[in-house]
Amino acid sequence: MAFTFAAFCYMLALLLTAALIFFAIWHIIAFDELKTDYKNPIDQCNTLNPLVLPEYLIHAFFCVMFLCASEWLTLGLNMPLLGYHIWSSPQIFLGVLIVSVSRYMTRPVMSVPGLYDPTTIMNADILAYCQKEGWCKLAFYLLSFFYYLYGMIYVLVSS
Amino acid sequence: MQQPLSSGHGASLPNSSTAPGRHQQVPSKAPLRSTAGHCDFITYQNSYQVPVQNIIRPVCPTSLDNTQGSGQTYSTLSMDSSLIAPRGPNMITATPVQSFVDTSQQASYITEHYPSQVPYIVPSQSTTQVLSTHSASINHAYPGFSYQPTSVFNTQHNAPLNLQNLHFATSQPLFNAMSCQTKILPKSEQEHPPASFQPYHAGNTGTSWQPLARTSVKKPAGFTTKPVALSSTARSDMSAGFPFSMPHQIKPSYSPSMTNVAKPPVSVAPLAQWLPPSTERLTSATASPASASKVQDGVDSSSSSSSSTNASLPNNYDSLEGGSNQDLSSSVTEARAPFDPSSLMTTKQSGDVHPNLQPVYLKPSSKVNHLSSSMKGLFFQNKQQAEARKQINLLQERNILPPVPIQCPQSNLSPELRNLNCSPDLFRCTLMNVPQTQALLNKVKLPFGLLLHPFRDLTHLPVITSSTIVRCQSCRTYINPFVSFFDQRRWKCNLCYRVNDVPEEFMYNPLTHSYGEPHKRPEVQTATVEFIASSDYMLRPPQPAVYLFVFDVSHNAMESGYLNICCQSLLENVDKLPGDSRTKIGFITFDNTLHFFNLQEGLSQPQMLIVSEIEDIFIPTPDSLMVNLHESKELVKDLLKMLPAMFTGTRETNSALGPALQAAFKLMSTTGGRISVFQTQRPSIGVGQLFSREDPKQQSTIKGLQHLGPATDFYKKFALDCSSQQVAVDLFLLSGQYCDLASLACMSKYSAGSVFYYPSFHHIHNPTQVEKFQKDLKRYLIRKIGFEAVLRIRCTKGLSIHTFHGNFFVRSTDLLSLANINPDSGFAVQISIEESLSESSVVCFQAALLYTSSKGERRIRVHTLSLPVVNSVAAVYTGADVQAITCLLATMAVDRSISSSLSDARDALVNAVVDSLSAYRSTISNLQKSVLVAPNSLRLFALYILALLKQEAFGTGLSIRLDERVFSMCEMKTRPFVHLILMIHPHLYRIDHLSDEGSITVGDKTIPQPPIIQLSAENLSQDGAFLMDCFSVMYLWIGKNCTNSFSNEVLGFSNWDSVPQNLDRLPELNTLLSRRVTSFVSWLQDSRPFLSILRVVKDDAPFKANFFQRFVEDRAEFALSYYEFLLHIQQHISK
């Protein structure tokens, strides 16, 4: 039993995923508040937008870690979400490469990083989409949390 | 097949310009018709047409009354101010609301012309009348008025006139004088009945001919089945419940004369020449059968025994709905053309054929036997058959446009409820019969949404002052006419179905001074009311009216000369700015620096403070820049006089709009109010700087068209900041070059402002724009304004709001934040059905607008709309309001073109037609593949969508500049639908031989009412003069061979050649024709808040292209003709 780099990656991912779970819960609560009229969309967007990039960065960060640790299966499991984030992320994050990607194209013209535009967020379709996204991410992070736990123990035990 | 058709149908421009005489055209059209086996037709057709006409006209009036009815209702309420006078605990006062135009002239006009409307109003009133005594008295009054217009008999266009009147009336103040006169009425009514009721009679006669069958159907079926039925029910109500059952009495005697009347309209169209003979024939022909049937109807107007009688009554109403006549006839697809209201024109075109009775019979023989039987009054039809009859074969039906404005279709609601409903001008739904489930809605493939115009200028509106505003405890719905009362003490909310207690105060009715009759309170009597709100409805003390004007004074701006005009207009109207003693005003000018003006009371002259630091804006003297208008009025006037001269000869070409806006926001943020920005070029320095994005190469391909969205989010963020501080920004863009309106407009879009755009404005070179700017500005300055407003739209449980369209900030799922609200902004809302509505038979929508008036009062204006729920596809189609659908689709398409692309939006529009028509088609069995059918309610759908595709916003023409396109899109989103539909599909009139027949009387003026002509250039003739009303522009087209008398008598020039190109107004000449034309044109102008520019178009005039572009039925450079468009749709459907 040795403390390998892979084990370290899993531990780190475990902690970071816990953070992401909180992000997802925050996201869900925020949109629920919007829907039930407790919050002003401007305020809500101002609180949500700063969280978008950190979430993406954290996720991308441990994906890179897994890459370095050659945990191909784990990396593979994370690729869809990474792809989704890249696809939906703002220009600042990915530079000009992604300009042609459609979600970026539909991102409102904004001078700050983030995805949510207070003038369109109340559209029923967008609201429903964002809520669904929140729940899906929460489920994904929860599952991956337990998977990382399992992966960490497995790595520790097997090595 | 396409070739011949297109030649006839969509005459290309060249043809149109040299439009051949009507007779010549006939041959070309003939081939088209032939498919329907028209050969025999022609004779029949003509003969038949007259009856059709009869039907048609009545239709309009009746429908009018329905549509306008609600509007009238409340106006009447307020009219009896004595009744509403403050009494007891609750004070209820009737307050006249500012009308569009407050000129005394109009006022007088209203009173005068009102009589003619009266007949129509009566029915609607009758239902309401049950409720309260005062309303009853009103009803009486109306009849009295009705007698006045004896001349009506002879007039041709009665029906259209009335329609117009009503239209107008809603926006006009009604006078108490009317009520005074009314008392006399009852007796006179019996004496003179014919005159007043003429419209109905006409309908009866027409109906009596053929439609008996339908009536029979409807009566038994009950109202639920058809929207049409409502009118009939209303009528029957009248007869039954109303003391003056005028219709019945009048009818029998009057019918013959009616027929006479009816005919003229038919002939009215271009071919007045052969009218006389036709009329004679008609009279003889129609008189006998029609009168007979009519008499019966009149006698037992109620839905009683004999099938024939029953039938006739309902028929009227059906027909009234609008196009119902077509429905009747439409059972046979081929036969339709003749029946159509617009068929008038067809007959004319077809030639000199004289109308002979038979068309009805003809069709039956050709196809449907039951029709003929119906004629004899023998047969009953079941509901489904009636529905089926409503199909219209678009490819066959050439003239689908009725000669009078279309009215909103009627819902299946019971007449009592329907008459309580909010006026369709204020609040309407695209589907007047609401589908029960989302699945049903998906099946129908029509957009479901609301269009509202919540702050429209109303003539009268009940204003209620009460310490407690009664609302539902759980959903906060305001009490409205559609709630139900239990045992006087409790009421059930019609939106969430909670049972609430009736407060003690509400038990007292100040109108009748009675206690224990909560259901007779004005809140429960009218669907549009205004409450004076208590302090519970304030977050802070009501703000004063605050106006800040921001002027561009760069070189470019001074060149255009707008500032002079603007200051002049402000000087004239500074006293009329809405407000009270607290009103504040301020001015900022900017080029590459900012100039503030200290107007503090006590100064001898205004002080100009220049701030050249535009990176980090500060306000030099925060207290003295926004000043009390009344205390500093002299200084303000001085400044306005000095301002234009102050910057003449400036060499500064840069424009620091962004910093100026930031400064303006800082000045306003403590109070809220209105910022009016006048901008003449692209902002070039400081924040909010914009770059040219217009690329001439891109314009050429619709696919490559970009930049419809903003380039920067500065203006959006600015607008959101403004919105949160209750500041609205109105933008006046006066510019020759590209200004990136797509970015600039954001400042108004999200702060609930408005955008005005004057392309190539120049004080010398472009007098028409100058005139328009002046008039717009005047209206803008003195129109009503509400501050710190919110608009909440509630709907019955199970429905939810999907998307809002308009200028505002959406603060919550059902709440719009409007920093300012003005009477010229409209809103659209898409609705989705979340749960099945099977529990309820009726759904309600309530729009509540909470605002601070310019007098510092907090007020709530509440509009309630109630609609029936239906579970059959057919019923949904019958209730489809094609105008509302078109307007809603337009706003949706604007969104689509910004978020996706213009070509996507165009495809979506076409698909909307294809989907709905193919969905409709799938509900009908055994149709031939080549037949393109539409329900009667949607017969104009394809036409409107085609017109939409040819709008500047969605058009493919190379010449449309980006700013103009964007502006057109802004208009689509914010114009009230009444105006928008006219912009989309203009009205064309022939005005070179206007006659007084069918005219309406306004004040001492007689307003002729020419029929509306289809928008095809082939309807133009070189020997006529035509007026096209496109809402913002009116084109006067003068044919080459137009008689010299026209140019002489109307335009004041000896002949056609000497009429100048740039004539922008009609002279007032002392000739009969001139009086008629000018009164008609000014009447049209008065019916809208903003002036329309008048442009004379001759063959060589520069506006010729613009003019002919509006002929939506014709083929244009990159656009299909109407017929081609239909073929295109048909291809899609049959795929």
Interface residues (C-beta under 8 A of the other chain):
Chain A: L34 K35 D37 N40 P41 I42 T106 P108 V109 M110 S111 P118 T119 M122 N123 A124 D125 L127
Chain B: G709 P710 A711 T712 D713 F714 K716 K717 L720 S724 Y750 S800 I801 H802 T803 F804 F809 V810 R811 S812 T813 D814 L815 S832 S899
